[in-house]
Amino acid sequence: MQVSIVDQIAKVNREQWNELITDNNPFCKHEFLNALEKHNCVGEQFGWIPRHIAITENDELIGAAILYEKYNNYGEFVFDHVWHNAYERHGLNYYPKLTSAIPYTPASGVRFLAKTNEENRVFPILLDTIVNICEKINASSFHCLFPSNSEAKWMENQQLLTRNDCQFHWINQNYANFDDFLANLKQKKRKNIKQERNKVKKSGVNIRQLDGYSATEADWQNFSNFYNQTFLEKNGTPTLNLDFFKDIAKSLPEQVLLFLADLKGECVAGSLMFKSDTHLYGRHWGCSEQVDYLHFEACYYQGIEYAIKHQLQVFEPGAQGEHKVARGFVPTLTQSAHWIKEAGFKQPIKDFCEMEKEHIDKYMAQVNSHNPYKDS
């Protein structure tokens, strides 16, 4: 058995890596991670430095970890500013840290990869290797963000601290079509959604559904412009670029879903989604012209229709946003796992996590009291 630290995922066999991915998750696949690296969407410039772990046995990849050396918390969606500030007040460095996550992607999925039935052998080696790296580079901590449920439970059993958070997901209850979904909602919510969709329709907007095969160079140029504009308007940093979008369209054509909105012959908005075997993931949105309710149509209703038609079980539209509840999305627990090196900070951070859990529990219960479904 050999354990190696990989600074470029291109050095790992693509087919063997993808064999370890469960549910055909697009973000964990070799093609997606490689496109991020190849087109400079990650690296020192953005504080995401690849440090993937590969475990081979007889020249076969049997385990791996998606891992980055981090010098900020940009694009993580699990906020640790309070921890960083506490370290600084005590004269300690919080960075570097190690993070197992998909850059800029608050979507659930595997972070520790292993061949079937090899988890009990591979996972401890991955965690030990990560702790050793932390010691070697003097990293303050290790953070595993949005892992699968089984990974989160395993890490908790290894005494890593668990943080809870909440997203809003849509659950497919074996709906036959969009009207079947609407029929399951309370009357007022159903009426509001119909009105929103009708207003978009009456505006003259035409929405095109594309994938990696059908989207053209011009389509990706338009979407890239929308993506950049969204970040610039919010004083954010647009880390993805046109070459990245074109690359994933070519390498993951069946898992890329692009909705583009045309008005009076001009493309005015776009929404980018990805799909696994069971999940639909909403990721990015942007527009050059404001049309009432077009955001909800392109980012939520088109996705729900697609998920129903293709029998996908869950639609994760991204982080935050209570406005999603009125549109059929429900509070869903998300978790992250954390290893803290500094002995003096372990108990305070543990207390912080426990208080946060109580807050999230209360918040989810409160939001669920306004659940849009009839039987709630």
C-alpha positions in Angstrom: 0.0 0.0 0.0 1.3 3.5 -0.9 0.0 6.8 0.3 0.8 9.9 -1.7 0.0 13.6 -1.6 -1.1 14.9 -5.0 -0.8 18.6 -6.0 -2.6 18.0 -9.4 -5.5 15.6 -9.7 -4.3 15.0 -13.3 -1.6 12.8 -11.9 -4.3 10.4 -10.7 -5.9 7.9 -13.1 -9.3 9.3 -14.0 -11.1 6.0 -14.4 -9.9 4.7 -11.1 -10.8 7.9 -9.3 -14.3 8.0 -10.7 -14.9 4.3 -9.7 -14.7 5.5 -6.1 -17.4 8.1 -6.5 -20.9 7.2 -5.2 -24.1 8.4 -6.9 -22.1 9.6 -9.9 -21.7 12.9 -8.0 -20.5 15.4 -10.7 -18.5 17.7 -8.2 -16.4 14.8 -6.9 -15.5 13.5 -10.3 -12.1 13.7 -11.7 -13.3 15.8 -14.6 -14.8 18.6 -12.5 -11.9 18.8 -10.1 -9.4 18.7 -12.9 -11.2 21.5 -14.8 -11.0 23.7 -11.7 -7.2 23.2 -11.5 -6.5 23.3 -15.3 -8.3 26.7 -15.7 -6.8 28.3 -12.6 -10.1 28.4 -10.7 -8.2 27.1 -7.7 -4.6 27.6 -6.6 -2.6 30.2 -4.6 -4.4 33.1 -6.2 -7.7 32.0 -4.5 -6.3 30.3 -1.5 -7.3 26.8 -2.6 -4.1 24.7 -3.0 -4.7 21.1 -4.0 -3.3 18.5 -1.6 -5.4 15.5 -2.6 -4.5 12.1 -1.0 -4.2 8.9 -3.1 -3.9 5.4 -1.6 -2.9 2.7 -4.1 -2.4 -1.0 -3.6 -0.8 -3.1 -6.4 -1.0 0.0 -8.7 -4.8 0.3 -8.1 -6.4 3.3 -6.5 -8.3 2.0 -3.4 -8.9 5.3 -1.6 -8.5 9.0 -1.9 -9.4 12.3 -0.2 -10.4 15.6 -1.9 -8.2 18.0 0.0 -7.0 21.6 -0.1 -4.5 23.7 1.8 -6.4 26.9 2.6 -5.4 30.4 3.5 -8.9 31.9 3.6 -12.5 30.7 4.0 -13.7 32.0 0.6 -16.0 29.7 -1.2 -16.5 27.3 1.8 -20.0 28.2 2.9 -19.3 27.0 6.4 -18.2 30.2 8.2 -15.4 30.1 10.7 -14.7 33.9 11.1 -15.3 33.6 14.8 -12.7 30.9 15.2 -10.2 32.8 13.1 -10.7 35.9 15.2 -10.3 34.0 18.4 -7.0 32.6 17.2 -5.7 36.1 16.3 -6.7 37.5 19.7 -4.6 34.8 21.3 -1.6 35.5 19.0 -2.0 32.2 17.1 -2.2 31.6 13.3 -5.4 30.1 12.1 -4.1 29.7 8.6 -3.0 27.5 6.9 -5.8 24.9 7.5 -6.8 21.8 5.5 -10.2 21.6 4.0 -11.9 18.6 2.4 -14.6 20.2 0.2 -15.6 21.1 -3.3 -14.5 24.6 -4.0 -17.3 27.2 -4.2 -19.9 24.4 -4.0 -22.1 23.9 -0.9 -23.5 20.6 -2.1 -23.4 17.3 -0.2 -21.2 14.4 -1.4 -18.4 12.1 -0.6 -15.1 13.7 0.5 -13.2 10.5 1.6 -13.3 8.0 -1.3 -12.9 4.2 -1.0 -13.5 1.1 -2.9 -16.7 -0.7 -1.8 -16.2 -2.4 1.6 -12.8 -0.8 2.0 -14.0 2.2 4.1 -13.0 0.7 7.4 -9.4 0.2 6.2 -9.0 3.3 4.1 -10.7 6.1 6.1 -8.4 5.8 9.2 -5.4 6.1 6.9 -6.8 9.2 5.2 -7.5 10.9 8.5 -4.1 10.0 9.9 -2.4 11.3 6.8 -4.4 14.6 7.1 -3.4 15.0 10.7 0.3 14.3 9.8 0.1 17.0 7.1 -1.4 19.4 9.6 1.6 18.8 11.9 4.1 19.1 9.0 2.8 22.5 7.6 1.7 23.7 11.1 -1.9 23.9 10.1 -4.4 24.8 12.8 -7.2 22.5 11.8 -8.9 20.2 9.4 -12.4 20.8 8.1 -14.6 18.4 6.1 -17.5 20.3 4.6 -20.8 18.9 3.4 -19.8 15.2 3.6 -22.1 12.3 3.0 -24.2 11.3 6.0 -22.1 8.1 6.5 -18.9 10.1 6.4 -20.2 12.7 8.9 -21.2 9.9 11.3 -17.8 8.2 10.9 -15.9 11.4 11.6 -18.0 12.1 14.7 -17.1 8.6 16.0 -13.4 9.6 15.5 -14.0 12.5 17.9 -14.1 15.2 15.3 -16.4 18.1 16.2 -19.7 18.3 14.2 -21.3 21.5 13.1 -24.9 21.6 12.0 -26.4 24.0 9.5 -29.5 24.3 7.4 -30.2 24.4 3.7 -33.5 24.2 1.8 -34.0 21.2 -0.4 -36.9 20.0 -2.6 -37.9 16.3 -2.1 -39.6 14.4 -4.9 -42.6 12.5 -3.6 -43.0 10.5 -6.7 -44.8 13.3 -8.5 -46.1 12.6 -12.0 -45.7 16.2 -13.2 -45.5 19.8 -11.9 -49.2 20.1 -11.4 -49.1 17.0 -9.2 -46.4 18.7 -7.1 -48.6 21.9 -6.9 -51.6 19.8 -5.8 -49.6 18.8 -2.7 -49.2 22.5 -1.6 -51.4 24.6 0.5 -53.8 26.7 -1.6 -52.1 30.1 -1.1 -48.7 28.7 -2.0 -50.0 26.9 -5.0 -51.8 30.1 -6.2 -48.6 32.2 -5.8 -46.4 29.9 -7.8 -49.0 29.8 -10.6 -49.1 33.6 -10.7 -45.3 33.8 -10.7 -44.9 31.4 -13.6 -47.7 33.1 -15.6 -46.1 36.5 -15.2 -42.8 35.2 -16.6 -44.7 33.6 -19.5 -46.6 36.8 -20.2 -43.4 38.8 -20.2 -42.4 37.1 -23.4 -39.4 35.3 -22.0 -38.5 32.0 -23.6 -36.5 29.5 -21.6 -34.1 27.0 -23.4 -33.0 23.8 -21.6 -29.5 22.8 -22.7 -26.9 20.3 -21.7 -23.2 19.9 -22.6 -24.0 18.6 -26.0 -26.5 21.2 -27.1 -25.1 24.4 -25.5 -23.0 26.4 -28.0 -19.9 28.6 -27.6 -22.2 31.6 -27.6 -24.4 30.1 -24.9 -21.5 29.6 -22.6 -20.1 33.1 -23.4 -23.5 34.5 -22.4 -23.7 32.5 -19.2 -20.1 33.3 -18.2 -21.0 37.0 -18.6 -24.0 36.6 -16.3 -21.9 34.7 -13.8 -19.3 37.5 -13.7 -21.9 40.2 -13.4 -23.6 38.5 -10.5 -20.3 38.4 -8.5 -19.2 41.9 -9.4 -22.6 43.3 -8.4 -22.2 41.7 -5.0 -18.5 42.7 -4.6 -17.5 39.1 -4.8 -14.7 37.3 -6.7 -15.7 35.4 -9.9 -13.4 32.4 -9.6 -14.9 30.3 -12.4 -14.3 31.3 -16.0 -15.4 30.6 -19.6 -12.8 28.0 -20.2 -13.9 26.1 -17.1 -17.6 26.2 -18.2 -16.7 24.9 -21.7 -14.4 22.2 -20.3 -17.1 20.7 -18.0 -19.7 20.9 -20.8 -17.4 18.8 -22.9 -16.2 16.4 -20.2 -19.5 16.0 -18.3 -22.1 16.7 -21.0 -24.9 14.6 -19.6 -24.5 16.0 -16.1 -24.5 19.7 -17.0 -27.9 21.5 -17.2 -28.1 25.0 -18.5 -31.3 27.1 -18.6 -31.0 30.2 -20.7 -33.7 32.9 -20.9 -34.3 34.8 -24.1 -36.3 38.0 -24.4 -36.9 39.8 -27.8 -34.2 37.7 -29.4 -31.6 38.4 -26.8 -30.3 36.1 -24.1 -30.9 38.0 -20.8 -30.4 35.4 -18.0 -29.1 31.9 -17.2 -29.1 29.3 -14.5 -26.5 26.5 -14.3 -27.3 23.1 -12.6 -25.6 19.7 -12.3 -27.1 16.3 -11.8 -26.0 13.0 -10.2 -27.9 9.7 -10.5 -30.4 10.9 -7.8 -29.8 14.6 -7.2 -30.2 17.9 -9.0 -27.9 20.7 -7.9 -28.6 24.3 -8.6 -25.3 26.3 -8.7 -25.1 29.6 -10.5 -27.4 32.3 -11.8 -27.0 35.7 -13.5 -28.9 38.1 -15.7 -28.4 41.2 -17.8 -32.0 42.4 -17.5 -34.4 42.2 -14.6 -37.7 40.4 -15.3 -40.1 39.8 -12.5 -40.0 36.3 -11.1 -37.5 35.1 -13.7 -35.0 34.1 -11.0 -37.6 31.8 -9.4 -38.5 30.3 -12.8 -35.0 29.6 -14.0 -33.5 28.6 -10.6 -36.4 26.7 -9.0 -39.4 25.8 -11.1 -37.4 24.7 -14.2 -35.3 22.5 -11.8 -38.3 21.0 -10.1 -39.9 20.1 -13.5 -36.7 18.6 -14.6 -36.3 16.5 -11.4 -39.9 15.2 -11.7 -39.5 14.3 -15.4 -36.2 12.5 -14.8 -37.2 11.0 -11.5 -34.5 12.6 -9.4 -35.1 12.3 -5.7 -33.7 15.6 -4.3 -33.1 19.1 -5.7 -30.4 21.0 -3.8 -30.7 24.6 -5.1 -27.7 26.0 -3.1 -27.1 27.7 0.2 -29.4 29.9 2.3 -32.7 31.5 1.3 -35.9 31.2 3.3 -37.8 32.4 0.3 -37.3 28.9 -1.1 -39.8 27.5 1.5 -42.8 29.2 -0.1 -41.7 27.5 -3.4 -41.7 23.9 -2.0 -38.3 23.6 -0.5 -38.0 22.3 3.1 -35.4 22.9 5.8 -32.7 20.1 5.6 -29.9 19.5 8.0 -26.3 19.8 6.6 -23.2 19.0 8.6 -19.4 19.5 8.7 -16.7 17.8 10.7 -13.7 19.6 12.3 -10.4 18.5 13.8 -8.6 21.1 16.0 -4.9 20.8 16.8 -4.6 23.4 19.5 -5.5 21.7 22.8 -6.7 25.0 24.4 -9.2 25.6 21.7 -10.8 22.2 21.5 -13.3 22.7 24.4 -14.3 26.3 23.5 -14.9 25.3 19.9 -16.8 22.2 21.1 -19.0 24.4 23.2 -19.5 26.7 20.2 -20.7 23.8 18.1 -23.1 22.6 20.7 -24.7 26.0 21.1 -24.9 26.3 17.3 -26.7 23.0 17.1 -29.3 24.1 19.5 -29.8 27.3 17.5 -30.1 25.4 14.2 -32.6 22.9 15.8 -34.8 25.8 16.9 -34.5 27.6 13.6 -35.5 24.5 11.5 -38.5 23.9 13.8 -39.6 27.5 13.4 -39.3 27.4 9.6 -41.1 24.0 9.5 -44.0 25.6 11.3 -44.6 27.5 8.0 -44.2 24.4 5.8 -46.0 24.9 2.5 -47.4 21.4 2.2 -51.0 20.4 2.9 -50.2 17.6 5.4 -47.8 19.8 7.5 
